[in-house]
């Protein structure tokens, strides 16, 4: 068995982990909102029509913030359609997803639901077909105490106190040809500047996210020039630049989409490097503009959409499989063990880049981490790495010195297939190591060397199964779950496994 060595020192740190790295994203696609979140006819529906079974799983997930309503949807969505009496709200044709939007769930209902699941709201404004003035009115509705037209309208709608929403996205994927109101980098940068100016005039304490590149692969030729040009227009008015990225290891899964597959299962170790390179390149563009403007402000990253496009063509013995889009509008991924390990790898990258990545929203939480089958909600395999990282990554990220075995990959050369991040919680006296083995065949013994006065491994939690394509279902929701291992003198990471190591330290 080959070995890997991880050294962590309490004096060599990266930054404090911003807990908003563990945020999520929902959008009205298929039955994500209508049917999975909001369904007044469901047996578990509460007085507002929200499904309690879904809410309980979301509470357990520990998502810090939840981004809404888009996504592509927001670029043809006008927020005033979704307020007031539901019977008077207009039904609109959603040009992004080519469906009818009833507007039964608007800003007020979304804010209520977010509070019920224990998260913070994060809204996106329409800068595709919308205007900066419309965005400023939205701030007035949600954040102004009273005395203005829109704040008083909120009170008439039953919300005496403001929602006090502090995180706002200035549009979505405005560099995409598929976006309603698509713009050039200069056009978008100017409208983002104006929207930010008007929104901050209403509430100067909000945090604003400008649209950065929504991909870094060769199918997206505007990267990273887009990021530079946008920030040259609005650098002083925004706080973050957004990035989006979806990964797939099945070429058949993404055939015909705007993002061609770059990876196979043998290339899994490359994905972390690709993600890190994406982040570093955009940060370099942002820092260039910082220097150009002689600014003392640093623009950080809000990775407000990321996800894994699970293979729906694979078959696993004893497991149910369906297409990504199920009948009757069902939006559902079947997330297997490989997907869960890849989730872990992405989370590890965010932790190791937490000096610049301050917010990250997994997409789309309903359907990719919370499964829905025949009106029954369950936890998908990918639920657990996210939940454990959100639960245990408290404190300061330690700079990892990792010596890992490598494997040769097509087009990417030799890559380490053990990846790890460490977080030191001084208050609790705990160091938590998150580690994945991305090799499809080989187990590795991990030697953790912690430079602390005293460090004792007290817990090893692991997700592993010999059937890497196995999934959780409503009938068998615990097929793939984390298990606590007996502590021995060796730490073994099986192939395609997610591991959480908890060390008690002085």
C-alpha positions in Angstrom: 0.0 0.0 0.0 1.4 3.4 -1.0 1.6 6.2 1.5 0.7 9.9 1.7 2.0 12.4 4.3 0.1 15.5 5.5 1.8 18.1 7.7 -0.2 20.8 9.4 1.3 23.5 11.7 -0.8 25.9 13.9 1.5 28.8 13.0 1.1 28.3 9.2 -2.4 29.5 8.3 -4.4 30.5 5.2 -7.3 32.5 6.7 -10.4 32.1 8.8 -13.0 30.0 7.0 -16.0 32.1 6.1 -19.0 29.9 6.9 -20.8 31.3 3.9 -18.6 29.0 1.8 -21.2 26.4 2.8 -24.2 28.0 1.1 -26.6 26.7 -1.5 -28.7 27.8 -4.4 -32.3 27.2 -5.5 -34.0 28.3 -8.8 -37.5 27.7 -10.2 -36.6 24.8 -12.5 -38.9 21.9 -12.9 -40.4 21.2 -9.5 -37.5 22.6 -7.4 -39.8 25.3 -6.0 -43.3 24.2 -6.9 -43.6 20.7 -5.7 -40.4 20.2 -3.6 -40.3 23.4 -1.5 -43.8 24.8 -1.9 -46.6 22.3 -2.2 -49.8 23.1 -0.2 -51.3 19.7 -1.1 -48.4 17.7 0.3 -49.2 15.7 3.5 -46.4 17.5 5.4 -47.2 21.0 4.2 -47.3 23.7 6.9 -49.6 26.7 7.1 -47.8 28.5 4.3 -47.6 25.4 2.0 -44.0 24.6 2.6 -43.1 20.9 2.8 -41.9 20.1 6.3 -40.0 16.9 5.3 -37.8 19.0 2.9 -37.4 21.7 5.6 -36.1 19.2 8.1 -33.5 17.9 5.8 -32.4 21.5 4.9 -32.1 22.3 8.6 -29.8 19.3 9.0 -27.7 20.3 6.0 -26.6 23.5 7.8 -26.5 25.7 4.6 -25.4 29.1 5.7 -27.1 31.1 3.0 -29.5 30.2 0.2 -29.2 32.1 -3.1 -32.5 32.8 -5.1 -34.2 33.1 -7.6 -31.5 32.6 -10.2 -29.8 31.5 -12.1 -31.0 32.0 -15.7 -34.5 32.6 -14.4 -33.7 35.9 -12.8 -32.8 37.7 -16.1 -36.5 37.7 -17.2 -38.0 37.8 -13.6 -39.6 41.0 -12.3 -39.8 40.8 -8.5 -43.0 42.9 -8.2 -44.9 40.1 -9.9 -44.3 38.0 -6.8 -45.7 40.2 -4.0 -49.2 40.9 -2.7 -52.2 38.6 -2.7 -51.4 35.4 -4.5 -54.7 35.3 -6.4 -53.8 38.7 -8.0 -50.2 37.8 -9.0 -49.7 37.5 -12.8 -48.7 34.2 -14.4 -45.7 34.8 -16.7 -44.0 32.8 -19.3 -40.4 32.0 -18.1 -38.3 32.4 -21.2 -35.2 30.9 -19.5 -36.7 27.5 -18.8 -39.8 27.7 -21.1 -42.4 27.2 -18.5 -45.2 29.0 -16.7 -44.2 30.9 -13.6 -47.2 31.4 -11.3 -45.3 33.7 -8.9 -46.9 31.9 -5.9 -43.5 32.1 -4.2 -42.0 35.5 -4.2 -39.6 37.5 -2.1 -41.7 37.4 1.1 -42.4 33.6 0.9 -38.7 32.9 0.0 -37.6 34.9 3.1 -40.0 33.1 5.3 -38.8 29.7 4.1 -35.1 30.6 4.5 -35.7 31.6 8.1 -37.6 28.4 8.8 -34.6 26.3 7.6 -32.1 28.4 9.6 -30.3 30.1 6.7 -29.6 33.6 5.5 -31.2 35.1 2.3 -29.1 36.0 -0.7 -31.1 37.5 -3.6 -30.2 38.2 -7.2 -31.6 41.2 -9.1 -32.6 41.2 -12.8 -30.0 43.1 -14.8 -30.9 41.2 -18.0 -34.3 42.6 -18.9 -34.5 44.6 -15.7 -33.1 48.0 -14.7 -30.9 49.5 -12.0 -34.0 51.4 -10.8 -36.0 48.2 -10.4 -33.2 46.7 -8.4 -33.1 49.8 -6.1 -36.9 49.5 -5.6 -36.3 45.9 -4.5 -33.8 47.0 -1.8 -36.4 49.6 -0.7 -39.0 46.9 -0.4 -36.8 44.4 1.6 -34.6 46.7 3.7 -36.2 50.1 4.4 -38.0 50.4 7.8 -40.9 52.5 6.5 -42.1 55.8 5.1 -41.5 55.1 1.4 -43.8 53.7 -1.2 -42.2 50.2 -1.4 -41.5 49.8 2.3 -45.1 50.7 3.1 -46.2 48.3 0.4 -44.3 45.5 2.2 -46.2 46.4 5.4 -49.5 46.2 3.5 -48.5 42.7 2.4 -48.1 41.6 6.0 -44.5 42.2 6.8 -44.1 45.1 9.3 -40.4 44.7 9.8 -37.9 44.8 6.9 -36.4 41.5 5.7 -32.9 43.1 6.0 -31.3 41.1 3.2 -27.6 42.0 3.0 -26.2 39.8 0.2 -27.2 40.7 -3.4 -26.1 39.4 -6.8 -26.0 41.9 -9.7 -27.6 39.7 -12.3 -26.5 36.2 -13.4 -24.2 34.8 -16.1 -24.4 37.9 -18.2 -21.6 36.6 -20.3 -23.7 33.7 -21.5 -25.3 33.6 -24.9 -28.3 31.7 -23.3 -29.0 34.6 -20.9 -32.0 36.9 -21.4 -30.5 40.4 -21.9 -27.0 39.1 -22.6 -24.4 41.8 -22.5 -20.8 42.5 -23.5 -18.4 42.9 -20.6 -18.3 46.7 -21.0 -22.1 46.9 -21.2 -22.6 44.7 -18.1 -19.9 46.5 -16.1 -21.6 49.8 -16.7 -25.1 48.6 -15.7 -23.6 46.8 -12.7 -21.9 50.1 -11.7 -25.2 52.0 -12.0 -27.3 49.3 -10.2 -24.7 49.1 -7.3 -24.8 52.9 -7.0 -28.6 53.1 -6.8 -28.9 50.1 -4.5 -26.3 51.4 -2.1 -28.0 54.8 -2.1 -31.0 52.9 -0.5 -28.9 50.7 1.8 -25.2 51.4 2.1 -24.6 48.3 4.2 -25.4 45.7 1.6 -22.8 43.3 0.0 -22.8 43.2 -3.8 -21.6 40.5 -6.1 -20.8 41.3 -9.8 -21.0 38.7 -12.5 -17.7 37.1 -13.3 -17.0 34.3 -15.8 -19.5 31.5 -15.7 -17.0 29.0 -16.9 -13.3 28.6 -17.6 -13.3 25.9 -20.3 -12.4 26.5 -24.0 -16.1 26.7 -24.9 -16.2 30.1 -23.1 -13.7 32.4 -25.0 -14.5 35.5 -23.0 -12.7 34.1 -19.9 -10.8 35.8 -18.2 -11.0 39.1 -20.2 -14.6 39.4 -19.1 -13.6 39.6 -15.5 -11.0 42.3 -16.1 -13.3 44.5 -18.2 -16.2 44.2 -15.8 -14.2 45.1 -12.8 -12.6 48.1 -14.6 -16.1 49.6 -14.8 -17.5 48.7 -11.3 -14.5 47.8 -9.0 -15.2 50.5 -6.4 -18.9 49.7 -6.2 -18.8 45.9 -5.6 -17.4 43.5 -3.0 -17.2 40.1 -4.8 -16.9 38.7 -8.2 -19.0 35.6 -8.9 -17.8 32.4 -10.6 -19.8 29.4 -11.8 -18.6 25.9 -12.6 -20.2 22.5 -13.1 -18.1 19.4 -13.5 -18.8 16.1 -15.2 -16.8 13.0 -15.6 -19.2 11.4 -18.1 -18.8 12.7 -21.7 -22.3 11.3 -22.5 -23.8 13.3 -19.7 -23.0 16.7 -21.1 -23.0 15.9 -24.9 -24.9 18.7 -26.7 -24.7 21.2 -23.8 -22.9 24.5 -23.8 -20.1 23.0 -21.7 -18.4 20.0 -23.3 -16.9 17.4 -20.9 -13.3 17.6 -20.2 -12.9 14.8 -17.7 -13.3 11.0 -17.3 -13.3 9.0 -14.0 -9.6 8.6 -14.5 -9.2 12.4 -14.5 -10.9 13.1 -11.2 -7.7 14.3 -9.5 -7.5 17.0 -12.2 -10.7 18.7 -11.2 -9.3 20.3 -8.1 -6.4 21.7 -10.0 -8.7 23.1 -12.7 -10.9 24.7 -10.0 -7.9 26.2 -8.2 -6.5 27.5 -11.5 -9.9 29.1 -12.3 -9.9 30.9 -8.9 -6.3 32.0 -9.2 -6.7 33.4 -12.7 -9.8 35.5 -11.8 -8.1 36.7 -8.6 -5.1 37.8 -10.7 -7.5 39.7 -13.0 -9.1 41.3 -10.0 -5.8 42.2 -8.5 -4.6 43.7 -11.8 -7.6 46.1 -11.7 -6.9 46.8 -8.0 -3.4 48.0 -9.0 -4.7 49.9 -12.0 -7.0 51.9 -9.8 -4.6 52.3 -6.9 -7.3 50.8 -4.7 -6.8 49.6 -1.1 -9.8 47.2 -1.5 -9.5 43.5 -2.5 -12.2 41.9 -4.5 -12.9 38.4 -3.3 -14.7 35.5 -4.9 -18.3 34.4 -4.5 -18.5 31.0 -6.2 -22.2 31.3 -6.2 -23.0 28.3 -8.5 -21.1 25.0 -8.4 -22.1 21.4 -8.9 -21.4 18.0 -10.2 -23.4 16.7 -13.2 -23.8 13.1 -12.2 -23.8 10.4 -14.8 -27.3 9.2 -15.7 -26.1 6.7 -18.3 -24.4 4.4 -15.8 -26.1 1.4 -14.2 -25.6 0.0 -10.8 -26.8 -3.4 -9.6 -29.7 -3.1 -7.2 -30.0 0.7 -7.8 -32.7 2.7 -9.5 -31.7 5.1 -12.3 -33.6 7.7 -14.2 -32.9 10.5 -16.6 -31.8 13.8 -15.2 -35.2 15.3 -16.1 -37.9 12.9 -14.8 -41.5 12.7 -16.1 -43.9 15.5 -15.2 -41.2 18.2 -14.7 -39.3 16.4 -12.0 -35.8 17.9 -11.6 -33.6 15.2 -10.1 -30.0 14.0 -10.1 -29.1 10.5 -8.9 -25.9 11.2 -6.9 -23.6 8.3 -6.4 -20.5 7.7 -4.3 -18.2 9.2 -6.9 -20.3 12.4 -6.9 -20.0 12.6 -3.1 -16.2 12.2 -3.2 -16.0 14.8 -5.9 -18.2 17.1 -3.8 -15.7 16.7 -1.0 -12.8 17.5 -3.4 -14.4 20.8 -4.4 -15.1 21.7 -0.8 -11.5 21.0 0.1 -10.4 23.3 -2.7 -12.7 26.1 -1.3 -11.3 25.7 2.2 -7.7 25.8 0.9 -8.6 29.0 -1.1 -10.6 30.6 1.8 -8.3 33.7 1.8 -10.1 34.7 -1.4 -13.2 32.5 -1.7 -15.6 33.9 0.9 -19.0 32.7 -0.4 -19.9 29.5 -2.3 -23.3 28.2 -3.2 -23.8 24.6 -4.2 -26.3 24.2 -7.0 -29.1 23.1 -7.0 -29.6 21.9 -3.4 -33.0 20.4 -4.1 -32.4 17.6 -6.5 -28.6 17.3 -6.0 -28.3 17.0 -2.2 -32.0 16.6 -1.2 -33.6 13.9 -3.2 -37.3 13.8 -4.0 -39.1 10.6 -5.2 -42.8 10.2 -5.3 -43.4 12.9 -2.7 -40.8 11.5 -0.4 -37.6 13.5 0.6 -34.3 11.8 1.4 -30.6 12.7 1.8 -28.5 12.0 -1.3 -24.9 10.8 -1.0 -23.6 14.3 -1.7 -25.6 15.6 1.4 -23.0 14.2 3.8 -19.7 15.7 2.7 -21.4 19.2 2.6 -23.0 18.7 6.0 -19.8 17.6 7.6 -17.7 20.4 6.2 -20.4 22.9 7.2 -20.4 21.4 10.7 -16.7 20.9 11.4 -14.8 23.6 9.3 -14.9 26.1 12.1 -11.9 28.3 12.7 -8.7 28.9 10.7 -7.7 26.9 7.6 -4.1 25.5 8.0 -1.7 25.6 5.1 -1.3 21.9 4.1 2.0 20.4 3.1 0.8 17.3 1.3 3.0 14.6 -0.2 0.7 12.4 -2.2 1.1 9.6 -4.7 0.3 10.6 -8.3 -1.3 9.1 -11.3 -1.0 9.9 -15.0 -4.0 11.5 -16.6 -4.8 12.1 -20.2 -4.1 15.7 -21.1 -3.2 16.7 -17.5 -0.1 14.8 -16.7 0.8 13.5 -13.3 -1.7 14.5 -10.6 -1.9 13.9 -6.8 -4.9 11.7 -6.1 -5.0 12.4 -2.3 -6.4 15.8 -1.5 -6.8 17.3 2.0 -7.6 20.4 4.0 -7.2 21.1 7.7 -9.1 23.5 9.9 -8.1 24.5 13.5 -10.8 25.4 15.9 -8.8 26.9 18.8 -11.9 27.5 21.0 -12.8 23.8 20.8 -9.2 22.5 20.7 -9.9 20.6 17.6 -8.2 20.1 14.2 -10.4 18.6 11.5 -8.8 17.1 8.4 -11.0 16.6 5.3 -9.4 14.1 2.9 -10.4 12.4 -0.3 -8.9 9.6 -2.3 -9.7 10.2 -5.9 -8.0 7.1 -7.3 -10.5 4.5 -8.6 -8.6 1.4 -7.5 -5.9 2.0 -4.9 -6.0 2.5 -1.1 -3.5 4.8 0.5 -2.2 5.0 4.0 -2.2 8.7 5.3 0.3 9.8 7.8 -1.0 13.0 9.5 1.8 15.0 11.2 0.3 17.8 13.2 2.7 20.4 14.6 0.9 20.9 17.9 2.0 20.3 21.5 -0.3 17.3 21.6 -2.7 15.9 19.0 -4.8 12.7 19.3 -7.0 11.3 16.7 -10.4 10.7 18.3 -12.7 10.2 15.4 -12.5 8.9 11.8 -15.6 9.3 9.7 -15.6 7.7 6.3 -17.8 7.3 3.2 -16.8 4.3 1.1 -18.4 1.5 -0.7 -17.2 -1.2 -3.1 -19.9 -0.2 -5.5 -18.9 3.4 -6.4 -22.0 3.9 -8.6 -24.4 3.1 -5.7 -27.0 5.8 -4.8 -29.5 6.5 -2.1 -33.2 6.3 -2.9 -36.4 6.9 -1.1 -36.7 3.1 -0.6 -33.1 2.8 0.5 -32.1 6.2 1.9 -29.1 4.8 3.9 -27.4 2.9 1.1 -24.4 5.2 1.2 -23.9 7.1 4.5 -20.8 8.1 6.6 -19.6 5.6 9.1 -17.4 6.0 12.2 -14.4 3.7 12.1 -12.5 2.2 14.9 -9.3 4.2 15.7 -6.1 2.2 15.0 -2.5 3.0 14.4 -3.1 3.4 10.7 -5.3 5.8 8.7 -6.3 4.1 5.5 -8.1 6.0 2.7 -9.8 3.5 0.4 -10.3 4.3 -3.3 -13.0 6.8 -4.0 -13.6 7.7 -0.4 -14.4 10.8 1.7 -12.8 11.0 5.1 -13.2 13.3 8.1 -10.4 13.0 10.8 -10.9 14.8 14.1 -7.9 15.5 16.3 -8.1 16.7 19.9 -5.2 19.2 20.5 -3.9 21.4 23.3 
